């Protein structure tokens, strides 16, 4: 038998548990959260919350994560709802109950 080389030994290592396990579970959790929360919060706010949490988990600076998630969620919402004419859930805040929002 030939001895294992260092590259073979590194590829055979088990993935470490802890944060990597949470990182693997976070996208499915985010999808389930979107399904249940978008009807009440609206698509734009739900997308912003999901993006913010994912950015914080990737160790992004909090103010950058907040600004980026809000701007990207706003852009996605307007592209889908106004240009592509795909209806997205508006939620409580955008149903016309608060007249100062759009």
C-alpha positions in Angstrom: 0.0 0.0 0.0 1.2 3.5 -0.8 1.1 6.0 1.9 -1.4 8.9 1.6 -0.1 12.1 0.3 -0.9 15.4 2.0 -3.5 16.4 -0.6 -5.4 13.2 -0.1 -5.4 13.6 3.6 -6.8 17.1 3.3 -9.6 16.0 1.0 -10.6 13.2 3.4 -11.2 15.5 6.4 -14.7 15.7 7.7 -16.3 19.2 7.5 -16.3 20.9 10.9 -19.6 21.3 12.6 -21.0 24.5 14.2 -21.2 27.5 11.9 -20.9 25.5 8.7 -23.9 23.4 9.7 -25.9 26.6 10.4 -24.7 28.1 7.1 -26.0 25.0 5.3 -29.4 25.3 7.0 -29.9 29.0 6.6 -31.0 29.1 2.9 -33.8 26.6 3.4 -34.8 28.4 6.6 -34.9 31.7 4.6 -37.1 30.1 2.0 -39.6 28.9 4.6 -39.5 32.3 6.3 -40.2 34.0 3.0 -43.2 31.7 2.3 -44.8 32.3 5.7 -43.8 36.0 6.3 -44.2 37.6 2.9 -48.0 37.5 3.1 -47.9 39.6 6.3 -44.7 41.7 6.0 -44.7 41.9 2.2 -42.1 40.7 -0.3 -39.9 43.8 -0.1 -39.5 43.8 3.7 -39.1 40.0 3.9 -36.4 40.0 1.2 -34.6 42.8 3.0 -34.6 40.9 6.3 -33.4 37.7 4.7 -30.6 39.5 2.8 -29.6 41.4 6.0 -29.3 38.2 8.0 -27.4 36.4 5.3 -24.9 39.3 5.0 -24.4 39.5 8.8 -23.7 35.7 8.8 -21.1 36.4 6.2 -19.5 39.0 8.5 -20.4 42.0 6.5 -20.3 45.4 8.3 -23.8 45.9 9.7 -24.4 49.3 8.2 -23.3 48.1 4.8 -25.5 45.0 5.1 -28.5 47.2 6.1 -28.1 49.7 3.2 -27.3 47.0 0.6 -30.2 44.8 1.7 -32.7 47.7 1.6 -31.6 48.9 -1.8 -31.4 45.5 -3.4 -34.8 44.5 -2.0 -36.3 47.8 -3.2 -34.8 47.3 -6.7 -36.0 43.7 -6.9 -39.5 44.7 -5.8 -39.8 47.4 -8.4 -38.3 45.4 -11.2 -40.7 42.5 -10.6 -43.9 44.5 -9.8 -43.6 47.4 -12.2 -41.5 46.3 -15.1 -42.1 42.6 -15.3 -45.7 42.9 -14.0 -45.3 40.0 -11.7 -47.5 40.5 -8.6 -45.6 40.2 -5.3 -47.2 40.1 -1.9 -47.5 43.7 -0.6 -48.1 42.8 3.0 -49.6 45.0 5.7 -47.4 48.0 5.1 -48.0 48.4 1.4 -51.7 47.5 1.2 -52.6 51.2 1.4 -53.0 51.3 5.2 -50.1 53.7 5.4 -50.5 56.3 2.6 -47.0 57.7 2.9 -45.5 54.5 1.4 -45.6 54.5 -2.4 
